[in-house]
Amino acid sequence: MNWRCEYFGRGGNTILIDKQGHQYKCKGVMDYPDDTLFWVQGMSGDYFAIVLIFEPLPLSLETITYIVPEGEPFKANFATWSGEVKHDLSIKELLQNQRLFDYHPRVIVE
């Protein structure tokens, strides 16, 4: 068995920006702690996805830029707070990809 426990977190400054410069803030994370560090444990090969909840986007948008600012560094195995920028994400493609994920509510193990 290859069991592992990894540190995750999301700072409060994740945003989406459209080509006109309008910013859409992340309002939270579905079923996970927001703006705090947390552990996720599982087996090697397991995966999980978090669902970010943003302010409503105009229906006319075709692309968006996703920005995660760099966070406060800390020392822990497998932990990273490096930032991320993804330009020109297709809204149409993101909507189509949603069908690839089956939502399962979080299970808290004490």
N, C-alpha and C positions, 0 to 999 in steps of 0.2 A: 504494500500500500504506500502511495506517495501523497500523504496528507500535508497540506500547507495552510498557513494563515497569512493574509496580506493586509497591509494598511491601505486604506483609501480615504479620500476626503474631497470636498468641493468647497472652494472659497466662494464668497458671495458676489464675485464680480464677473461671472461668465456672461457674455453678451452676444447678441447677433447684431450685425450692422448691414443695412442695405446700401445700394450704390449711391443713394442721395445723402448718406451719412446719418440716417435715423437709427437710433439704438433701441434695441428691445432687450430688456433685462430678464435674467432668469429669476423667476419668482420662487422656485423650489425644486425639489426632487421627489418623485413619486415613491413613497414607501421607504425612503432612506433618510438618515439624518442629513440635514442641510447645514452647511457652514460649520461642520465639525468633523473630526477624524473618527473613523470606525474601522473595525477589523472585519474581513470577510474570510471565512474558512471553507475549505473544500478539498477535493482531490485533484491531482494533476490532470489537466484536460478539461476540468469544469470551466464554465464561463458564466458571467453575469453581465447584464446591461442595466444601466440606470436610465430612467426616463426624466429628462429635464423639462420643466414647465416654464415656458416663456410668455411674456406679454403677447397678446394677439398680433399676428402679422397681417398686413393688408393682402387681400386675395389677388391683387395684381402683381405681387412679387414673383419673379422667376428664379432669382438667385439670392443668396445671402452669404455673408462672411461670419464664421463662428470664431469667437475669441475667448480663450481661457488665459487670463493673466498669470504670470509666474507667481508662485506662492512663497511663503516663508519656508526656507530650507530647514530640514531636521534630519536626524540620523535614526534610521530603522531599516531593517532588511527589506529590500524591494520597494522602498518608498521613494517617491520623486514628486517634486512640486514644480517641474519645468512647465513653462507656458506652452500654448498651442494656438496656431492660427490656421484656419482652413478657408481658403478663398473660393468664391464662386460655386458654392454648393447649390445644386439644382433642387429647388423646392419640389418639383414634379418627381424627381428620383427619390428624394427623401420620403415623400408620401407613399410611393410604390414599395419602398423597402419596409415600411411599417408592417406589411402583411407577413414578413419573414419571421417576426417575433411573436411568440405566444407569451402573454403576460402571466406571470405567476407571482402572487403576493409574497412579500418577504417573510421568512421564517426566522425568528430570533431564537438562538440556542444559548441557553444560560450555562 
